[in-house]
């Protein structure tokens, strides 16, 4: 049985230079600019549509959430006057300790 030899990954150049990129500055070459030019406005239009759709979903979700903020359907158990006075005193004490 032969032993499988692992490649030496330190010697392999994974970042091969692209023909569409200047190897010194890593900017796009004029060839790349020419190749991308016909798609620029289509990309801008698609980005606008996607941004608008996501903003619309976000706005709609927030508007629906804000409407249902009244908690009228949640039953609140009755509280005695003594318990209410105790809670108010605790709240005032906590407020004074903060300041």
C-alpha positions in Angstrom: 0.0 0.0 0.0 1.4 3.4 -1.0 1.4 6.3 1.3 -0.6 9.3 0.1 1.6 12.4 0.1 0.0 15.7 1.3 0.6 18.7 -0.9 2.6 21.5 0.6 0.0 24.3 0.8 2.6 26.9 1.7 4.1 26.7 -1.8 0.8 26.8 -3.7 -0.3 30.3 -4.9 -4.0 30.5 -4.2 -4.2 34.1 -5.2 -3.5 33.9 -8.9 -3.5 37.3 -10.7 -6.6 38.0 -12.6 -6.4 39.2 -16.2 -9.0 41.8 -15.3 -7.0 43.3 -12.4 -3.8 45.4 -12.3 -1.4 43.2 -10.3 0.3 46.2 -8.7 -2.7 48.2 -7.5 -5.4 45.6 -7.7 -7.7 48.0 -9.6 -9.8 47.1 -12.5 -8.2 47.3 -15.9 -9.8 49.2 -18.8 -10.7 45.8 -20.3 -12.7 45.0 -17.1 -14.4 48.4 -17.2 -15.4 47.8 -20.8 -16.8 44.4 -20.0 -18.9 45.7 -17.1 -20.2 48.8 -18.8 -23.3 47.2 -20.5 -24.5 45.8 -17.2 -24.1 48.9 -15.1 -27.6 50.4 -15.4 -29.2 46.9 -15.2 -27.3 46.3 -12.0 -28.4 49.7 -10.6 -32.0 49.0 -11.5 -32.0 45.6 -9.9 -30.3 46.9 -6.8 -32.9 49.7 -6.6 -35.8 47.1 -6.9 -34.2 44.8 -4.3 -33.6 47.7 -1.9 -37.1 49.1 -2.4 -38.7 45.7 -1.8 -36.7 45.1 1.4 -37.4 48.6 2.6 -41.1 48.1 1.9 -41.2 44.8 3.8 -39.4 46.5 6.7 -41.8 49.5 6.7 -44.9 47.3 6.5 -43.7 45.1 9.3 -43.0 48.0 11.6 -46.3 49.7 10.8 -48.2 46.5 11.6 -46.3 46.0 14.8 -46.8 49.6 16.0 -50.6 49.3 15.5 -51.0 46.4 17.8 -49.4 48.0 20.8 -52.4 48.6 23.1 -52.6 45.3 25.1 -56.4 45.7 25.4 -56.9 42.0 25.0 -54.6 41.1 27.9 -56.5 40.6 31.2 -55.1 42.5 34.1 -55.9 41.1 37.6 -57.3 43.6 40.1 -54.9 45.0 42.6 -55.7 46.2 46.1 -55.1 49.8 47.2 -52.5 48.6 49.8 -50.5 46.7 47.2 -50.7 49.6 44.8 -49.4 52.0 47.4 -46.6 49.6 48.2 -45.6 49.3 44.6 -45.6 53.1 44.2 -43.4 53.5 47.2 -40.9 50.9 45.8 -40.9 52.7 42.5 -40.3 56.1 44.1 -37.5 54.7 46.2 -35.8 53.1 43.2 -36.1 56.4 41.3 -34.5 58.3 44.1 -31.6 55.8 44.3 -30.9 56.3 40.6 -30.5 60.0 41.0 
